[in-house]
Amino acid sequence: RRETASTMNDAASAAADGAPHGSLFLAEQQTRGRGRGGRTWKSDLSGNVYMSLLVDASTVPHLAVMAPVAVCRALHDVGLAPALVKWPNDVYCHGRKVSGMLVESDDSAAGVAVLGVGINVWERFDGSLAAATSVADELERLGRAGEELQHLRERIIAGVMAW
């Protein structure tokens, strides 16, 4: 989708309607993206990754470990080696947040939980959010701004899905 209120809401609604484990929900923009504790996740139309995945609820205890590691691996695969997990659900590069994850489970969703992942890919942070960064900003910092970075967003999504 180009725009949605929240991929987490889309996924939860689909789960309630019987959507299977592995169903993926993507948007280019969210009007009500959220993070842990009800915090707002800035989700503008900027080339970032806003995705939610239905996962088998029995894996929920492991998601806190697996999801951030999967995001780090995907970022490493596109050349962002300084990506590190900041427990419990964030990925940082050079002390700035590049990604956040959220897991929600509902007993009425037939054994399916929702994993939400937000990754700042192309958005440029000009100091307006001092604690935030993006893949593009970090690759530029590493001297890779001139390299061909086509399909970067899609490569990151594929990398996260590979786990």
C-alpha positions, -999 to +999 in steps of 0.1 A: +000+000+000+011+035-005-006+048+027-022+032+057-030+041+092-008+014+105+006-019+091+003-033+126-035-026+125-037-041+089-019-072+100-039-077+132-072-073+112-060-098+086-050-122+114-085-119+129-099-128+094-076-159+093-046-147+074-017-172+077+017-170+094+041-153+069+016-127+056+034-094+050+020-059+052+039-030+037+032+007+033+052+037+020+036+059+046+016+054+079-006+080+094-006+064+128+026+043+130+035+033+166+063+019+186+066+004+221+046+019+249+022+036+224+050+060+212+045+075+178+068+061+150+074+089+124+062+073+092+063+098+064+065+092+027+103+090+025+114+057+012+116+040+046+105+005+055+072+002+073+063-034+075+044-059+097+046-096+095+023-123+109+043-149+128+035-180+146+027-170+182+048-198+196+079-179+183+071-147+203+095-155+231+123-157+205+113-126+184+130-102+209+163-118+199+156-129+163+140-097+148+167-072+157+194-096+146+176-102+113+175-064+107+212-061+116+220-089+091+200-072+064+217-039+070+251-056+070+242-071+037+237-037+021+270-025+035+260-010+069+284-030+091+282-007+121+245-017+127+242-030+163+212-043+184+202-021+213+180-044+234+153-050+235+140-039+201+161-013+184+190-011+159+215+017+161+244+029+139+270+052+154+248+059+185+217+068+165+185+048+160+180+034+125+153+008+132+127-002+158+105-033+162+073-040+180+056-074+187+019-076+196+000-108+203-038-112+207-053-144+219-082-140+195-058-141+164-057-179+162-021-184+173-006-155+152+014-126+165+023-094+146+059-082+142+062-046+132+095-033+118+104+003+109+137+010+092+149+045+083+162+039+048+162+070+026+150+097+050+176+124+056+179+136+092+192+172+093+196+173+130+158+177+136+159+143+153+194+141+168+190+105+180+178+092+146+197+082+114+190+064+082+207+038+061+214+065+034+229+089+060+251+061+074+263+049+040+272+085+032+291+087+064+311+056+053+320+072+020+296+051+000+272+079-011+282+077-048+277+039-051+248+024-069+221+019-042+191+011-064+165-011-048+180-005-014+146-006+003+136-039-014+170-055-006+165-047+031+130-060+031+142-092+014+170-096+039+147-092+069+122-117+054+150-142+049+152-151+085 
